[in-house]
Amino acid sequence: MNRKGIIMKHKVSKQTVQAAKEHALQSLKHSEAIEELSQKLKTGNPTEQEQAKRIEPYKESLQEHSEEFLVKVQQLQEDDNSRETFVECVEEHIKATEAHIQAVKEFQSTCLTSLHSAEKNHAQ
């Protein structure tokens, strides 16, 4: 609201909206990649099946937030690029990114554990 009591809506540039859309689509691709990895692991040995179970919650969270991120970008375009809606986009982007990072970390930690076990067995 400005000094005269008029509500002013701040807008986000079209370039920023386009960048947000590209990030949302990239988040969806990351979600698909984690889904593909999870499906492959489920058909593997018991260790790989355990890995699939451990990344499942992060995979679901990534997918959920990526989809919501894209919805928010579409709302952003419909809301005439409002900053309030952009903030919601950024929040979903952060949540999607955090879930992706956690899924990758979980996968890496179980890979390292498997590698160390294999090294011990080989050394014996």
C-alpha positions in Angstrom: 0.0 0.0 0.0 1.4 3.4 -0.9 1.1 6.7 1.1 -2.3 7.5 -0.5 -3.7 4.1 0.6 -3.7 2.6 -2.9 -2.7 -1.1 -3.0 0.2 -1.5 -5.3 1.1 -4.9 -6.7 4.7 -5.5 -7.5 5.4 -7.6 -10.6 8.1 -10.0 -11.5 9.8 -9.6 -14.8 8.8 -11.9 -17.7 12.4 -13.1 -17.9 12.2 -14.2 -14.2 8.9 -15.9 -14.8 10.4 -17.8 -17.8 13.4 -18.8 -15.7 11.1 -20.1 -13.0 9.2 -22.1 -15.5 12.5 -23.6 -16.8 13.5 -24.5 -13.3 10.1 -26.1 -12.6 10.4 -28.3 -15.7 14.0 -29.2 -14.7 12.7 -30.2 -11.2 10.2 -32.5 -12.9 13.0 -34.1 -15.0 15.0 -34.7 -11.7 11.9 -36.3 -10.3 11.6 -38.6 -13.3 15.3 -39.5 -13.0 14.9 -40.4 -9.3 11.8 -42.4 -10.1 13.7 -44.3 -12.8 16.5 -45.0 -10.4 14.1 -46.3 -7.8 12.4 -48.6 -10.3 15.7 -50.1 -11.4 16.9 -50.6 -7.8 13.6 -52.4 -6.9 14.5 -55.1 -9.4 18.0 -55.5 -8.1 19.7 -57.5 -5.3 18.5 -57.1 -1.7 20.9 -54.2 -1.0 19.6 -52.3 -4.1 16.0 -53.0 -3.0 16.8 -51.5 0.4 18.2 -48.4 -1.4 15.0 -48.1 -3.3 13.0 -48.1 0.0 15.3 -45.5 1.5 15.0 -43.0 -1.3 11.3 -43.5 -1.8 10.1 -40.8 0.6 12.5 -38.3 -1.0 11.4 -39.3 -4.5 7.7 -38.8 -3.5 8.5 -35.4 -2.0 10.5 -34.3 -5.0 7.7 -35.3 -7.3 5.0 -33.5 -5.2 7.0 -30.3 -4.9 8.1 -30.3 -8.5 4.5 -30.6 -9.6 3.4 -27.9 -7.2 6.2 -25.7 -8.4 4.9 -25.9 -11.9 1.4 -25.2 -10.8 2.6 -22.1 -9.0 4.5 -20.9 -12.1 1.3 -21.2 -14.0 -0.5 -19.2 -11.3 2.2 -16.7 -11.5 1.5 -16.1 -15.2 -2.2 -15.9 -14.5 -1.7 -13.5 -11.5 0.1 -11.0 -13.8 3.5 -11.9 -12.4 2.8 -11.0 -8.8 5.6 -11.1 -6.3 3.5 -12.9 -3.7 2.9 -15.8 -6.1 6.6 -15.7 -7.1 7.5 -16.2 -3.4 5.3 -19.3 -3.4 7.1 -20.6 -6.5 10.5 -20.1 -4.8 9.3 -21.9 -1.7 8.2 -25.0 -3.8 11.5 -24.8 -5.7 13.4 -24.9 -2.4 11.4 -27.9 -1.2 11.9 -29.8 -4.4 15.6 -29.1 -4.4 16.0 -30.2 -0.8 14.2 -33.5 -1.6 16.4 -34.1 -4.6 19.5 -33.5 -2.5 18.3 -35.9 0.2 17.5 -38.6 -2.3 21.0 -38.3 -3.9 22.7 -38.3 -0.5 20.7 -41.3 0.6 21.7 -43.2 -2.5 25.3 -42.2 -2.2 25.5 -43.2 1.5 24.1 -46.7 0.7 26.5 -47.0 -2.3 29.5 -46.3 0.0 28.3 -48.8 2.5 28.0 -51.4 -0.2 31.4 -50.6 -1.6 33.0 -50.9 1.8 31.3 -54.2 2.4 32.5 -55.5 -0.9 36.1 -54.3 -0.2 36.1 -56.2 3.1 34.7 -59.3 1.5 37.3 -59.1 -1.2 40.2 -58.6 1.2 39.3 -61.8 3.1 
